[in-house]
Amino acid sequence: MALTENGSTSLDSTRRSSRTSLGGLLQGRDFRRLLVARVLSQLSDGVFQVSLASYVIFSPERQASPADIASVLAVLLLPFSVIGPFAGVMLDRWRRRQVLYLGNLARCGLGLTTGGLLLAKAPEWLFLAAALLVTALNRFILAGLSAALPRVVDVDRLVTANSLSPTAGTVAAACGGGIGFLVHQILPPGPRADATLVTLAALLYLSAALAAQRMAPGLLGPDHRPDRPALHRAIGQAARELGEGVRHLVRDCRPAVSALVAVTVSRFCYGILVVTVLMLSRYSFNDPTDSAAGMATLGKAVAVSALGFFLAAVISPWCTRRLGLAGWLTTCTASAAVFVPALGLWFTIGPSMAAALLLGVVIQGTKICADTLVQESVEDEFRGRVFALYDVLFNAAFVAAAGVTALVLPLDGRSVAVVIGVALVYALTAVGYARAARRAPVVVLPGPDGVSTR
C-alpha cells in the first residue's frame, strides 16, 4: 500500500510539474498572444523612454540635475496617479482586449505627433504634454495586461506566468531602450535623433495594436454582468467603486496589502538608485560634455539590469516553490540591504554595473511575488481596480524617490548617505514584511482544485 501511495504521489507531482512548466504554459495559444502584445507594447515603451532621456537628461544644450529629472517624472507620472484608480473602474467594465488594441493605436498617433513637435522645435510644454498622454496610456495598458493574465492561465500556472510575462515585457522594454541607445549613438544628438526615436516607437505601438487585435474581443474579460450600470453612470460612481475595491483589499486580502507595501517601498529605493546612476553616468563616469558617452554608459546599466530581470524570471518559480512567495520576497529585499552598500559605495563603473544586475533580480523578483499574491487573493471583479491602484503606488513611489533624491543628491551622483539610507530602508522592509507575512498566510482563491494555502 505504501508503495502505491508513493508512486501515486510521484505521478501527481510529475503531472503538476508538467502543468506549471514554462513549456506547458507556452503551449496555450491565448497566453502566447497576450504575451506577444505585451512584448511589442513594452518594446515600444523602451524606445520612447530613451527619446525622453535623450531630450531631457543627455541633451548637449542643457545641464540636467536631479531636480530636472524629478520635475519631468512628476509631469509624466503624477497626473495619472490621480486618474489611475478611476481608470481601474473602466478596466473592470471595458473589454481588456479593446483597451490593448485602441490604447496602442492612440499611442501610435501621439508618438507621431510628438516627433513632429520635436522637428518643429515647439515649446517644451507641448512636447511634455504629448509625452504625458503616451505615458498615461502606458500605465493604463500595463494594468489591463496584469488584470487579464488570470483569464488565459489557470491558478497552478500563475507564478510561472508572472515570472515570464511581466519579465518578458520588462526585458523587451530594456531591448527597446537598447535600440534607442544604438540609434542615439549613430545619429548626431539633437532634435532629429529624438524625433527618429519617437517615430520608431510609434510604429512599434502600431504593431502592438495589431497583435492585440488577433485576440477574441471577449477573451480577456471582464465577464458581462447585466446588473452593472451603463458606462456613463459608472463614471459618476467611480469613486464609490474604488472605495469598494480598497475595502475589499484591506478587509479580505491582507497578504496582498503587505506585498503591495513591500513592493512600493522597494520601488521607492529603486527610483533613488536609478536617479543616482543617471547622474553618475552623465557627470562622474564620463566627461559631462560628452552626452553620447553618458548615454552609452547608461545603456550598459540598462542592459545588465535587463539581464537581472531575466534571471529573476528563471529562478523565481524555483525559489517560490522552496521558500514560498513571502519567503522569496523577503529574501530579495534583504539581499538588497547587503549588496547596495557593498557595491554602491565604490562609485565606479564595475561595481555599479554589478549592483544594477542584482537590482534587476530584486525589483523583478519582488514584483513577481506581489503580482501573484494580488492575483491569487483578489476576486476578478475587483482585480482591475486593485491593479490600477497598484500601478498608482508604483508611479507615486518613483516620483517621490526622484523628489527626495533632488533634495539630497549632488550633481555628480556621489553620496555615501544616499546609498546607506537606501540599504537601511531595504533592511527595514524585509523585516517588516516577514513579520506581516507570518501573521497573515496566503489563501488562494478557489480554482480547479479548490482552495489551498501557501
C-alpha positions as CSV (number, residue, x, y, z in Angstrom):
1,M,0.0,0.0,0.0
2,A,2.9,2.4,0.9
3,L,4.5,1.7,-2.5
4,T,1.3,2.5,-4.3
5,E,0.8,5.7,-2.4
6,N,4.4,6.9,-3.0
7,G,4.0,6.0,-6.7
8,S,0.7,7.9,-6.9
9,T,2.3,10.9,-5.2
10,S,5.2,10.9,-7.5
11,L,2.9,10.7,-10.6
12,D,0.7,13.6,-9.3
13,S,3.9,15.6,-8.7
14,T,5.1,14.9,-12.2
15,R,1.7,15.9,-13.7
16,R,1.6,19.1,-11.6
17,S,5.2,20.0,-12.7
18,S,4.1,19.5,-16.4
19,R,1.1,21.8,-15.9
20,T,3.2,24.5,-14.3
21,S,6.3,24.2,-16.5
22,L,7.3,27.0,-18.9
23,G,6.8,24.8,-21.9
24,G,3.3,23.8,-20.9
25,L,2.5,27.5,-20.4
26,L,3.7,28.5,-23.8
27,Q,1.5,25.8,-25.4
28,G,-1.5,28.0,-24.6
29,R,-2.4,30.0,-27.7
30,D,-4.2,32.7,-25.8
31,F,-1.3,33.2,-23.4
32,R,1.1,33.4,-26.3
33,R,-1.0,36.1,-28.0
34,L,-1.2,38.1,-24.8
35,L,2.5,37.8,-24.3
36,V,3.2,39.0,-27.8
37,A,1.0,42.0,-27.3
38,R,2.8,42.8,-24.0
39,V,6.3,42.4,-25.5
40,L,5.6,44.6,-28.5
41,S,3.9,47.3,-26.3
42,Q,6.8,47.4,-23.8
43,L,9.4,47.3,-26.6
44,S,7.9,50.5,-27.9
45,D,7.9,51.9,-24.4
46,G,11.7,51.3,-24.2
47,V,12.4,53.2,-27.4
48,F,10.0,56.1,-26.3
49,Q,11.6,56.4,-22.9
50,V,15.1,56.7,-24.3
51,S,13.9,59.5,-26.5
52,L,12.7,61.3,-23.4
53,A,16.0,60.6,-21.6
54,S,17.9,61.9,-24.6
55,Y,15.9,65.1,-24.7
56,V,15.7,65.9,-21.0
57,I,19.0,64.5,-19.5
58,F,21.6,64.0,-22.2
59,S,20.9,66.9,-24.5
60,P,24.2,68.7,-25.2
61,E,22.4,72.1,-24.8
62,R,21.3,71.6,-21.2
63,Q,22.9,70.6,-17.8
64,A,20.3,68.3,-16.2
65,S,20.1,68.0,-12.5
66,P,18.3,65.6,-10.1
67,A,15.7,68.3,-9.8
68,D,15.1,68.4,-13.6
69,I,14.6,64.6,-13.6
70,A,12.2,64.9,-10.6
71,S,10.1,67.6,-12.4
72,V,9.8,65.6,-15.6
73,L,8.8,62.5,-13.7
74,A,6.2,64.5,-11.8
75,V,4.8,65.9,-15.1
76,L,4.7,62.5,-16.7
77,L,3.5,60.3,-13.8
78,L,1.7,62.3,-11.1
79,P,-1.4,63.2,-13.2
80,F,-2.0,59.6,-14.0
81,S,-1.6,58.8,-10.3
82,V,-4.7,60.9,-9.7
83,I,-6.8,59.5,-12.5
84,G,-5.4,55.9,-12.4
85,P,-7.8,54.5,-9.8
86,F,-10.7,55.7,-11.8
87,A,-9.3,54.0,-14.8
88,G,-9.4,50.8,-12.9
89,V,-13.2,51.0,-12.8
90,M,-13.1,51.1,-16.6
91,L,-10.8,48.1,-16.7
92,D,-13.5,46.2,-14.8
93,R,-16.1,47.1,-17.4
94,W,-14.4,47.6,-20.8
95,R,-13.2,44.7,-22.7
96,R,-9.5,44.5,-21.9
97,R,-8.6,43.3,-25.4
98,Q,-10.1,46.6,-26.7
99,V,-8.0,48.6,-24.2
100,L,-4.9,47.0,-25.5
101,Y,-5.9,47.5,-29.2
102,L,-7.2,51.0,-29.1
103,G,-4.7,52.2,-26.5
104,N,-1.8,51.2,-28.6
105,L,-3.4,52.7,-31.7
106,A,-3.8,56.0,-29.8
107,R,-0.2,55.9,-28.7
108,C,0.9,55.4,-32.3
109,G,-0.8,58.6,-33.2
110,L,0.5,60.5,-30.2
111,G,4.0,59.3,-30.9
112,L,3.9,60.6,-34.5
113,T,2.6,63.9,-33.2
114,T,5.4,64.1,-30.6
115,G,8.0,63.5,-33.3
116,G,6.5,66.4,-35.4
117,L,6.7,68.7,-32.3
118,L,10.4,67.9,-31.9
119,L,11.2,68.6,-35.6
120,A,9.2,71.9,-35.4
121,K,11.1,72.9,-32.2
122,A,7.8,73.5,-30.5
123,P,7.7,74.8,-26.9
124,E,8.9,72.2,-24.4
125,W,5.5,72.1,-22.6
126,L,3.8,70.9,-25.8
127,F,6.3,68.0,-26.1
128,L,5.8,67.1,-22.4
129,A,2.0,67.3,-22.8
130,A,2.1,64.8,-25.7
131,A,4.6,62.6,-23.7
132,L,2.2,62.7,-20.7
133,L,-0.6,61.2,-22.8
134,V,1.6,58.4,-24.1
135,T,2.8,57.6,-20.6
136,A,-0.7,57.7,-19.1
137,L,-2.0,55.3,-21.7
138,N,1.1,53.1,-21.0
139,R,0.2,52.7,-17.3
140,F,-3.4,52.0,-18.2
141,I,-2.4,49.3,-20.6
142,L,0.0,47.6,-18.2
143,A,-2.7,47.5,-15.5
144,G,-5.0,45.8,-18.0
145,L,-2.4,43.3,-19.0
146,S,-1.9,42.2,-15.4
147,A,-5.6,42.0,-14.7
148,A,-6.1,39.9,-17.9
149,L,-3.4,37.4,-17.2
150,P,-5.6,35.0,-15.0
151,R,-8.0,34.8,-17.9
152,V,-5.5,32.9,-20.1
153,V,-3.8,30.7,-17.5
154,D,-5.1,28.6,-14.6
155,V,-4.2,29.2,-10.9
156,D,-1.5,26.5,-10.9
157,R,0.5,28.4,-13.6
158,L,0.2,31.9,-12.2
159,V,3.6,32.0,-10.6
160,T,5.3,30.8,-13.8
161,A,3.2,33.1,-15.9
162,N,4.1,36.1,-13.6
163,S,7.7,35.1,-13.9
164,L,7.6,35.1,-17.7
165,S,5.0,37.7,-18.8
166,P,5.9,40.9,-16.9
167,T,9.6,39.9,-17.0
168,A,9.5,39.4,-20.8
169,G,7.8,42.8,-21.0
170,T,10.5,44.4,-18.9
171,V,13.3,42.8,-20.9
172,A,11.5,43.9,-24.1
173,A,11.4,47.5,-22.7
174,A,15.2,47.2,-22.0
175,C,15.7,45.9,-25.5
176,G,13.7,48.8,-26.8
177,G,16.0,51.0,-24.8
178,G,19.0,49.3,-26.3
179,I,17.6,50.0,-29.8
180,G,17.2,53.6,-28.7
181,F,20.7,53.9,-27.4
182,L,22.0,52.4,-30.6
183,V,20.2,54.9,-32.7
184,H,21.4,57.7,-30.4
185,Q,25.0,56.6,-31.0
186,I,24.6,56.5,-34.8
187,L,22.8,59.8,-35.2
188,P,24.1,63.2,-34.1
189,P,22.5,64.2,-30.8
190,G,19.7,66.7,-31.3
191,P,16.0,67.1,-32.3
192,R,16.3,64.9,-35.4
193,A,17.7,62.0,-33.5
194,D,15.0,62.4,-30.8
195,A,12.3,62.6,-33.5
196,T,13.6,59.5,-35.2
197,L,13.3,57.6,-31.9
198,V,9.8,58.8,-31.2
199,T,8.7,57.8,-34.8
200,L,10.2,54.4,-34.4
201,A,8.3,54.0,-31.1
202,A,5.1,55.0,-32.8
203,L,5.5,52.3,-35.5
204,L,6.1,49.7,-32.8
205,Y,3.0,50.8,-30.9
206,L,1.1,50.1,-34.2
207,S,2.5,46.6,-34.3
208,A,1.4,46.1,-30.6
209,A,-2.2,47.2,-31.5
210,L,-2.3,44.7,-34.5
211,A,-1.1,41.9,-32.2
212,A,-3.9,42.7,-29.7
213,Q,-6.4,42.7,-32.5
214,R,-5.7,39.0,-33.1
215,M,-7.3,38.0,-29.8
216,A,-11.0,37.4,-29.5
217,P,-12.8,40.6,-28.2
218,G,-14.2,38.9,-25.1
219,L,-11.2,36.7,-24.3
220,L,-9.6,38.9,-21.6
221,G,-12.8,39.8,-19.7
222,P,-14.3,41.1,-17.6
223,D,-17.4,38.9,-17.8
224,H,-20.6,40.7,-18.7
225,R,-22.8,41.5,-15.8
226,P,-26.3,42.8,-16.6
227,D,-26.7,44.3,-13.1
228,R,-23.8,46.7,-13.7
229,P,-24.9,50.3,-14.6
230,A,-24.2,51.8,-18.0
231,L,-20.8,53.3,-18.7
232,H,-21.9,56.9,-18.3
233,R,-23.4,56.1,-14.9
234,A,-20.3,54.1,-13.9
235,I,-18.1,57.1,-14.4
236,G,-20.2,59.0,-11.9
237,Q,-19.9,56.3,-9.3
238,A,-16.2,55.6,-9.9
239,A,-15.1,57.0,-6.5
240,R,-17.5,54.8,-4.7
241,E,-16.5,51.7,-6.5
242,L,-12.8,52.5,-6.0
243,G,-13.6,52.6,-2.3
244,E,-15.2,49.2,-2.6
245,G,-12.1,47.8,-4.2
246,V,-9.9,49.3,-1.5
247,R,-12.2,48.0,1.3
248,H,-12.1,44.5,-0.3
249,L,-8.3,44.7,-0.5
250,V,-7.9,45.8,3.1
251,R,-10.6,43.6,4.6
252,D,-10.2,40.3,2.7
253,C,-6.7,40.4,1.1
254,R,-4.2,41.2,3.9
255,P,-1.3,39.2,2.2
256,A,-1.8,41.4,-0.9
257,V,-1.8,44.6,1.2
258,S,1.5,43.6,2.8
259,A,3.0,42.7,-0.6
260,L,1.9,46.0,-2.1
261,V,3.5,47.9,0.7
262,A,6.8,46.0,0.4
263,V,6.9,46.3,-3.4
264,T,6.1,50.0,-3.2
265,V,8.9,50.7,-0.8
266,S,11.3,48.6,-2.9
267,R,10.2,50.7,-5.9
268,F,11.0,53.9,-4.0
269,C,14.5,52.6,-3.2
270,Y,15.0,51.6,-6.9
271,G,13.9,55.0,-8.0
272,I,16.6,56.7,-5.9
273,L,19.2,54.4,-7.3
274,V,18.1,55.0,-10.9
275,V,18.5,58.8,-10.5
276,T,21.9,58.2,-8.9
277,V,23.0,56.1,-11.8
278,L,21.8,58.7,-14.3
279,M,23.8,61.4,-12.6
280,L,26.9,59.1,-12.3
281,S,26.7,58.3,-16.0
282,R,26.4,61.9,-17.0
283,Y,28.8,63.6,-14.7
284,S,31.1,61.1,-13.0
285,F,31.8,58.2,-15.2
286,N,32.2,60.3,-18.4
287,D,33.1,63.8,-19.5
288,P,29.9,65.9,-18.8
289,T,30.2,67.5,-22.2
290,D,30.2,64.1,-23.9
291,S,26.4,63.2,-24.0
292,A,27.0,60.2,-26.3
293,A,29.4,58.6,-23.8
294,G,26.9,59.2,-21.0
295,M,24.1,57.6,-22.9
296,A,26.4,54.6,-23.7
297,T,27.2,54.1,-20.0
298,L,23.5,54.3,-19.1
299,G,22.8,51.8,-21.9
300,K,25.2,49.3,-20.3
301,A,23.4,49.8,-17.0
302,V,20.0,49.2,-18.6
303,A,21.4,46.1,-20.3
304,V,22.8,44.4,-17.2
305,S,19.6,45.3,-15.3
306,A,17.6,43.6,-18.0
307,L,19.7,40.5,-17.6
308,G,18.8,40.7,-13.9
309,F,15.1,40.8,-14.8
310,F,15.6,37.7,-17.0
311,L,17.5,35.9,-14.2
312,A,14.6,36.7,-11.8
313,A,12.1,35.1,-14.3
314,V,14.3,32.0,-14.4
315,I,14.9,31.5,-10.7
316,S,11.7,32.9,-9.2
317,P,9.5,29.8,-9.8
318,W,12.1,27.5,-8.3
319,C,12.7,29.9,-5.3
320,T,8.9,30.3,-4.6
321,R,8.4,26.6,-4.6
322,R,11.1,26.2,-1.9
323,L,10.7,29.5,0.1
324,G,7.1,30.4,-0.7
325,L,6.1,33.7,-2.2
326,A,6.6,35.5,1.1
327,G,10.0,33.9,1.7
328,W,11.3,34.8,-1.8
329,L,10.0,38.4,-1.5
330,T,11.7,38.8,1.9
331,T,15.0,37.3,0.6
332,C,15.0,39.8,-2.3
333,T,14.6,42.8,-0.2
334,A,17.0,41.6,2.5
335,S,19.7,40.8,-0.1
336,A,19.5,44.4,-1.5
337,A,20.3,45.7,2.0
338,V,23.6,43.9,1.8
339,F,24.8,44.4,-1.8
340,V,23.7,48.0,-2.3
341,P,26.3,49.4,0.1
342,A,28.8,46.7,-0.7
343,L,28.9,47.6,-4.4
344,G,27.4,51.1,-4.5
345,L,29.9,52.9,-2.2
346,W,32.8,52.4,-4.7
347,F,31.2,54.9,-7.1
348,T,33.0,53.2,-10.1
349,I,31.6,51.6,-13.2
350,G,32.4,47.9,-12.5
351,P,30.7,47.6,-9.0
352,S,27.8,49.9,-10.2
353,M,27.1,47.5,-13.1
354,A,27.2,44.5,-10.7
355,A,24.7,46.3,-8.5
356,A,22.5,47.1,-11.5
357,L,22.4,43.3,-12.3
358,L,21.4,42.3,-8.8
359,L,18.9,45.2,-8.5
360,G,17.2,43.8,-11.7
361,V,16.8,40.4,-9.9
362,V,15.5,42.1,-6.7
363,I,13.0,44.5,-8.3
364,Q,11.6,41.9,-10.7
365,G,11.6,39.1,-8.1
366,T,9.6,41.3,-5.6
367,K,7.2,42.3,-8.4
368,I,6.6,38.6,-9.5
369,C,5.7,37.8,-5.9
370,A,3.4,40.8,-5.4
371,D,1.7,40.3,-8.8
372,T,0.9,36.7,-7.9
373,L,-0.3,37.5,-4.4
374,V,-2.7,40.1,-5.7
375,Q,-4.0,37.8,-8.5
376,E,-4.5,34.9,-6.1
377,S,-6.2,36.8,-3.3
378,V,-8.3,39.5,-5.1
379,E,-11.5,38.5,-6.8
380,D,-11.8,39.0,-10.6
381,E,-14.5,41.7,-10.3
382,F,-12.1,43.9,-8.2
383,R,-8.9,42.9,-9.9
384,G,-8.8,45.8,-12.4
385,R,-9.3,48.4,-9.7
386,V,-6.6,46.8,-7.5
387,F,-4.1,46.7,-10.3
388,A,-4.8,50.3,-11.2
389,L,-4.1,51.2,-7.6
390,Y,-1.0,49.0,-7.7
391,D,0.2,51.0,-10.7
392,V,-0.5,54.3,-9.0
393,L,1.6,53.2,-6.0
394,F,4.4,52.3,-8.4
395,N,4.3,55.7,-10.1
396,A,4.0,57.7,-6.9
397,A,6.9,55.8,-5.3
398,F,9.1,56.5,-8.2
399,V,8.2,60.2,-8.3
400,A,8.7,60.5,-4.6
401,A,12.1,58.9,-4.9
402,A,13.1,61.4,-7.6
403,G,11.9,64.2,-5.4
404,V,13.8,63.1,-2.3
405,T,16.9,62.5,-4.5
406,A,16.7,66.0,-5.9
407,L,17.0,67.4,-2.3
408,V,20.0,65.3,-1.2
409,L,21.9,64.1,-4.2
410,P,24.9,66.1,-5.5
411,L,25.1,66.7,-9.3
412,D,27.9,64.1,-9.7
413,G,25.7,61.4,-8.0
414,R,28.3,60.6,-5.3
415,S,26.6,60.4,-1.9
416,V,27.5,57.9,0.8
417,A,24.5,59.0,2.8
418,V,22.1,58.2,0.0
419,V,23.5,54.7,-0.5
420,I,23.5,53.8,3.2
421,G,20.0,55.2,3.6
422,V,18.6,53.1,0.7
423,A,20.2,50.0,2.3
424,L,18.6,50.7,5.6
425,V,15.2,51.1,4.0
426,Y,15.6,47.8,2.2
427,A,16.5,46.1,5.5
428,L,13.5,47.6,7.4
429,T,11.2,46.5,4.5
430,A,12.5,42.9,4.7
431,V,11.9,42.7,8.5
432,G,8.5,44.4,8.4
433,Y,7.2,42.2,5.5
434,A,8.5,39.0,7.1
435,R,6.6,39.8,10.3
436,A,3.4,40.7,8.4
437,A,3.6,37.5,6.2
438,R,3.7,35.3,9.3
439,R,0.6,37.0,10.7
440,A,-1.4,36.6,7.5
441,P,-0.8,33.4,5.5
442,V,-1.8,33.5,1.8
443,V,-5.2,31.9,1.0
444,V,-5.6,31.2,-2.7
445,L,-9.0,31.9,-4.3
446,P,-11.0,28.8,-5.5
447,G,-9.6,27.3,-8.6
448,P,-9.9,24.0,-10.5
449,D,-8.6,22.0,-7.5
450,G,-10.4,24.0,-4.7
451,V,-8.9,26.4,-2.1
452,S,-5.4,26.0,-1.0
453,T,-2.9,27.9,1.1
454,R,0.8,28.9,0.5
